[in-house]
């Protein structure tokens, strides 16, 4: 563990250990919330081979502390059958690792027979050294709607994604003109909710009776969730504002108050793009089903982005280590430097966006303002 991560964990521990009284959380809302209509376990989690009992904290609650991976070899939407047989799941899990090893030498400009130095070679991705686990028998993470597919997007969502795709495909006018992911503010798998990615998909959980903290490997992001019903801040946040409570052995986290376009795990039209509004409401449920399995169910409601709410579920696998490697994004972020250098070199060339409704201009300055006369 490096000094930066150590400082973060110590800081979180200090917050978790701070004195203060908490009261039991009560929803107090009329009617049945959507997330309560979707029972947990629809993903048909596979039985764990770990013989140990579920660990318990001093207060009797399941002890979720440790490092978990949410990179699960289950697609968001189904491809063919909705469920896979147990024996087929074991075969597919092993085959997935073999395929990643086989593609270590990729089709690139690298001389034949030599290993490529591409940044996103499978050597650096999850699943090369250890197989990505298949922890459920359902072939889709989406458990509601029943067809396993994300509900239709609203016209606003479709327009936003198309705009983001066009935005990311043109030269950058400045660093502020690039996504939060490109600038190392947010990661490709930054939550909540946590929906997986190709790498850096571990999460460390630290808990005590008054707080539960979730520390993401990617970007070293952290959410500290209080278990009292304290008022939420009157400000929009990258990760939203979270409050948690226990219902039996299930830990529930309710998050709202997101900044628009801040949750990359919900997908978007371009690299690191996000498609959420400030109306996004997420409820996560964590239920330990084995010593090394944590059933993770999350429900998404965003009326400005989806025509109806939806729920996904997967079983997180416990990692053997009790620490996470450092994610040093800014220190190695050469892509931002290079794309800005290339964009400035292109400033004196005629740039015509594919959807430009006006005549092309000769130049654009770093803020995107047109310079020179239109042709």
N, C-alpha and C positions, 0 to 999 in steps of 0.2 A: 504494500500500500504506500503510495507516495505522499508527500507532505500536504499536498492540496486536498487529497481525499481524506487524509487523516484529520485535517482541520475541519473539513465539512462534517465528518462523522462525530467528532468531538463537540462541534457546535450543535448538531442535532441532538446529541445525547444530553447536552446541557439544557436545551429547551425541553426535552422530554422529561428531564428530571426536575424541572422548575416546579415550585409549589403552586398550589391553586386548587380550588374545589371545582368539581364538575357535576353537572346534573344529567340525568338520563335523557337521551334525545327522544323527542316525540314528534312525529310528523304533523299531527294535528290538522290534516287537510281533509276536505270533504271528498267522499267518493274513494274508489280504489285507484291508487297511482298505477300507471301503465306497467312499470317494472315488476309490481307485485303480481300481475296477472301471468307472468312468465315464470314457471317453476324451474328450479335449477336441476341439472342432470340430463337435460335433453340431448347433450352431446354424446351420451353413452361413453363415459370415461373408461379406459382400459384398467384392468386390475393391476395394481402395483405388485412387484415381486419383493418389495421391502417388507420384512416381517415385523419391524419395530412398530410399537403403538404410536398413535399421534401424540407428539409432545405437548405438554401443558405448561403454561406460565404459572407464576405463583398465585395469580388471581383465579386460576382454574380455566381460563380461556385457552383455546388452541394457541400454541406458540409458533407463530409464523416466521419468527426471526431467522434470517439466513439469506442466501442468494438464490434466486430463482430465474429460470429462463422462460421467456414468453415467445421464443422462436420455436413454434410448433409446426410440424410438417402437415398442416391441414389448410387447404385453401379457404379464402373468404367465402367463395361460392362453389357449389358442387359442379363437378365435370360430368359424371355419369350417374352411377348409383348413389343414393343418399347415404348408405352405410357400407362399410367394408368389414369382411370377416376378420376375426382375431388373428388367424394364421396368416392372412394376406397382409395385415398391418405390420407384422414382424418382418415379413419378406420385403415389403416396400421400404421400411425404415433402413434396413441393411443396404438395399439397392441404392437408396438415396446417397449414402456415404460413398459407395463405390463409384457412382457417377461423378461425384465431386472430385474424387481422387483421379479419375480417368481424364477429366477436363482440366487438370492442373496445367497441361501444355495445351494452350488454346490457339485457335487460328488467328494469328496476328502477323505483323511484319518481322517477328522474331525468326532468326534462322532456323531451319528445320532441325528438330531434335533438341533444341535448347529451350529452357524454361522461360516463359514470358515474364516480363517485369511490369505488366499492366497493374494498375492500382487495385482493380477489383477482380483480380485473379482469385480462383476458388481457394487457394492456400490461405487467404486472409478472411474468408467468409466462414460463418457458422456451418458446421456439418463436415468439415474436412478432417479434423482430428477426432471428433466424436460424432456419431450419427445424430441428426436432428430427430428428437423423439416424436413418435406418433402416439399421443396420449389419449385420443378418443377414437371411437369407431365411426363417427359421423364424418362425412366427406366435405362438410361445410361448417365454418365457424358460426354462420348465421343460423340460429335456432328459431327465430321468429322474425319474419313470416315463416310458415311451415315449409315453403319451397326452397328455403336455404339461400335466398338471394336478397341483396340489399334492395329496399323499396325504390321506386322511381324517384328521380331527382326532380326538384321543382325547377321551373324555367329560370329562376334566379341562380340556382346552383349550376345549371348547365351553362348559363352565360358567364358565370364567374370562372368556371374551369376553362372554358374556351379562351377567355381573356387572359388567364394566367399562362396558358400554353403559348399564346402569341407573345405575351410579355417576356417569357423565358427564352424565346427563340430569337429575340432581337438583341443587338449589342447593348451592353449596359451603359446607362448614362452616368452612373456613379455607384458607389458601394450601397447607398441607401435604396438603389433601384433593384437590388437583388433580394432573393427570398431570405427569410430568417434562417433557413437551413444553410444556405450558401455562406452566410455571415456568421455561422456558428452560434446563433442565439437559440435555435431549436434544432432538434435532430429529426431524421427521417422517421423515427419511431417514438417521438416524444409524446407522452400522454399527459394526463389521463384522457381517454382510455388507452391501454397498451395493446397494440394489435400486431406486433412483430415487425421484422425487417430482415435484411440479409446479414447483418452483423451488429455487434454491440447491443444485444437484446436481453441483457441480464438486468435484474432489479434486486436491490437489497432492501429487506424489510427490517425495521427496528421498531419495537413496540414496548409500551408500558401501559398501565391502566388508564392513563389520561391522554396519551397521544400515540399515534402510529405514523411512522415516517416511511416513505417510499423513495429510495434513491436510485435513479436510473443510471445505467452505465453510460449511455450516450449523452454527451454534454454535461455529465455530472449534475443533471437536474434533480431536484428533490421537492417532494410535497410533504409537509408536516400537517397531519390531519388531527385536529383536536376532537376529543370525544364528548365535549359539552356543547350545548346548543347556543354558543356565543353568537352575537350578531355578525353578519358578514360585512366585509369592507365595501364601501360605496365606490368601488373602482374596478375596472375590467383588468384581468390578469392573463398572462400567457397560459398559465395552467389552471385558470379559474380559481374559485374559492371552494375548498372542500370541508365537509363536516362528516364525522363518522360515528357509528354506534354498533353495538353488538345485538343481534337477534339470535339467541341461542349460541350455537357455535359458528355462526356466519357473521363475518365482519362486513358492514355495509358502508360505502362511501358515496355521498351525494355531492356532486360538483356542478356549479353554475358560475355565472359572472365571467365568462371567457371573453378575451379579445377576439374580434372577428378574424378569421383566417389564421388561427394560431395552433390548431390541432392537426398536425401532419398525419396522424394515424387514420384519419377519416378520408384521406385521399384527396387528390386534386388533379388539375390538368397539366402541371409542369413539375420540374424538379424541386422537391421540397415544398410543393404547393399545399395549401390547405383549403378546405371548403367547409367552413362553419360560420355561423352568425353569432351574435352576442346572446341569442336566445337558446343556445345549446345547453342541454340539461343531460348530465350523465350520472347514472347510478351503477356502481360496481359492487359485486358481491364476491367475497373471498371465503371459500369453505374448504378446510383441509379434509381430504378424503383418504389420505394415507400419510405416512411420515415423510414421503418424498413427492407428494402430489398435492397441488393447491388448485381446486376448481375455481376458475375465474369466469364470472358472468358479468357482462356489462350491457346496459340498456341505453340507447341513444334516442333523444327527442330533440329535434331541431325543425320546427315547422317552416322556417324560411328556406331550408335546404332539402328536406325529404317530405314526401307526401304523407308519410305516416311513420311512427316510431319503429325501431327494430332492436333486436337483441342478439348478441354473439356470445359464444362460450367456448372455452378451451381449458385444458388442465395444464397448469404450469408445472415444470419439473424442477426439483431441487438440484442445485449445482453442488459438487463436492467441496468447493473452496468456500471460505467464509469472507472473502474479500473480492473486490472487482478491480481489474486493471484500469489504469488511467486512460481517460478519453481526452487526448490533447488536441483539440480541434484547431484553435487559433495558431498554435505553434507550428503546425504543418499545413496551414491553409494556403497553399500556393495557387490553388485554382482561382481564388478571388483576385489575387495579384495578376495572374496571367490573363484572365478574361477582361479585366479593366485595361491592362496594357494593350491587348488586342483591340478593344473597343476604341481606345484613344488613337491607335494607329489608323483606325477606320474612319475617324471623324471627318477627314477631308474628302471622303468618298461619298458619292451619292447613295443615300440609304432610302430605300422604298419599302415600307412595310407591306406585307402581302395583302393586307386589308385596308391599305391607305385610301381614304375617300378624297384626298386632295392631291394636287400635283407635288412631285418630289421636291425636296429642298436640298441645297448644296451641303449644308453642314448642320450639326447640332452640338450645342455646348454640353458640359457635364450635367446640366440640369434638364436637358431635353428640350430646351427652347430652340426654335428654328433660327438659323442665321443665314443671311444671304437672300438673294431674290429667288422666288420660285421660277422654275424653268417653264 
